[in-house]
Amino acid sequence: MTVQPPTDTNSPGKLGYSYSRHVGERFIEATLFLMAFVSVAITLAIVVMLVKESVVFFEHVSLWDFLTDTQWTPLFDDAHYGILPLISGTVVSSAVALSVAIPMGTITAIYLSEFAPFAVREVAKPFLELLGGVPTVVYGYFALLFVTPLLQKIFPQLPGFSLLSAGLVMGIMIIPYVSSMAEDAMRAVPMHLREGSYAMGATRLQTAIRVVMPAAFSGIAAAYILGISRAVGETMVVAVAAGMQPNLTWNPMEPAATITAYIVQVSLGDLPHGSIGYQTIFAAGLTLLLLTLIFNIIGHMLRKRYREIY
Amino acid sequence: MRDEKNLNEIRAIIARHKLWDLIFVIIGVFVLMIAVLTFMALFSHMLIDGMPRLSWDFFSSFPSRRAGSAGILSAWVGTTLVMIVTAVAAVPMGIGAGIYLEEYASKNLITEIIEINVTNLAGVPSIIYGLLALSLFVHQLGFGQSILSAGLALALLILPVVIVATREAIRSIPVAIREGAYALGATKWQTVSDHLLPYSAAGILTGVIIGLARAIGETAPIITIGALTFIAFLPPSPFKTEFPFLSLEWLMAPFTVMPIQMFNWVSRPEEEFQANAAAAGLVLVVMTLTMNALAIYLRYRMRKNIKW
């Protein structure tokens, strides 16, 4: 059989090949590629901008002072630029939040993935998702005006602003992130592993803890890492409920500023562009980005190391 | 006799293990209950404090030094305008990137870098996007502390959400659809635009709604670029009476948004202002919850209806 050349006058010559059509396709592909590349450009822009502004900052302040000075008072006459108080605030509030979010998130995930009846799961999952959708400033309001007074009934010496109440609310806020990701990981574990375990006479809880969790470990670790990055980068809850005073303390009952709360505090004021105060927020931001980056790298390594493929 | 004793021991062990199962179920339900109760407490606390302030005047008044006559007019108008910018910037960009990664990208280093990068961007704290926008949009590009800067900052923030939703929606379409289109002589783009996009529209829409709901509630990046907390005027209207009828002046206007207005009221010591904060929070929560619920409903419908 021979192929008849098309009689259509619009596409003479070679069958199935149109120059304009080809160029159009190429153009579209290039456009789509550029759109995808924007995400890389954003990352590059973030790094370049933070480093560029921080370099100016570190021309004024030595890295040694930045890391070892125990006071952070960049806006005072007697300016000190020690990041430690901000880091201690961040670490303490995150630790409180994670001590709530990780156990509760894990229990929720195990319960929903291994125990809950279908109907409970169908209701609980969307509900948790809604909980994760509440704006953080609303959680801040809740921490300041509901949780703090409540805690003050238990600990009468608790001040009006404290890392404890901000951290607790942050923890509850993070539960949905941890639980939904950990649950997805557990549900991805193939059924025959569970069936094997049941066949050996294990109960549901034994199966969940000794078979499903180890098999889903890389996903669960990823969920924890996500929770940690959320806690470290969370801004509004701590800005509202933990006070904005930099305070080198490891005691959650005290008020203190986190890195993020400091950035908010400076942004609310009116610092001229290019002043040293303006540059401090970029140095603080760079520290924050490095902190989250470290956790992400740890998470990546855990995932690589313990990844189970079925 | 020994067998009977053994049997009893085994029964005791089984009973103990079953008890642990039961205990865990109780703990699981209890933990879920804590989440539910927290939400109830949050919502009812805001409802009790904020409800008396919710009235038509609250929506149609500017913020004021007197708590009783303050409202959220400039805040909700600002939020609406910022969301328009965010959606216009993030939606096409996110969908385009999603299509590229799912349909066009060949397996090479650049693709892998882009993929890792999208995952990592989702973990970057939102305030960092604020710093980027402050340096890049506000000062470098000279957009100033405007609606445009804020909208673009939030667009960057929700871009990964839109990309991931697009990819998942497109991935769930069976290969047979693509092969059918190619067999009929469609080009790649014709396949994408005539088949893949329409079939994945609901999934993409879900992602867009979730992203925008997140953007509405974001406070930190917008504070960082320097939104004002006290705005007693509206940005210039986007509509004009004479020829092109549309004006883009509003893009450059100073603004405030709902969460910033709420933050401002929360951080005041007077109780009257905290009632305002509760009312603003109520409006904000209802807005974001409605959007999220819509997205969840859409996804639920989709799962029920689509049978390939």
Interface residues (C-beta under 8 A of the other chain):
Chain A: G16 R21 G24 E25 I28 E29 T31 L32 F33 M35 A36 F37 V38 S39 V40 I42 T43 A45 I46 M49 L50 K52 E53 M104 I107 T108 I110 Y111 L112 F115 A116 A124 P126 F127 L128 E129 L130 L131 G133 V134 P135 T136 V137 V138 Y139 G140 Y141 F142 L144 L145 F146 I172 I175 P176 T203 R204 L205 Q206 I225 L226 S229 V232 G233 E234 T235 M236 A239 V240 T260 I263 V264 S267 L268 H273 I281 F282 G285 L288 L289 T292 N296
Chain B: H17 K18 W20 D21 F24 V25 I27 G28 V29 V31 L32 I34 A35 V36 T38 F39 A41 L42 H45 M46 D49 P92 M93 G96 A97 I99 Y100 L101 Y104 A105 I113 I114 N117 V118 N120 L121 G123 V124 P125 S126 I127 I128 Y129 G130 L131 L132 L134 S135 L136 H139 L156 L159 P160 I163 G185 T187 K188 W189 I210 A213 R214 I216 G217 E218 T219 A220 I223 T224 I225 G226 T229 P259 M262 F263 V266 S267 Q274 A277 A278 G281 L284 V285 T288 L289 M291 N292 A293 I296
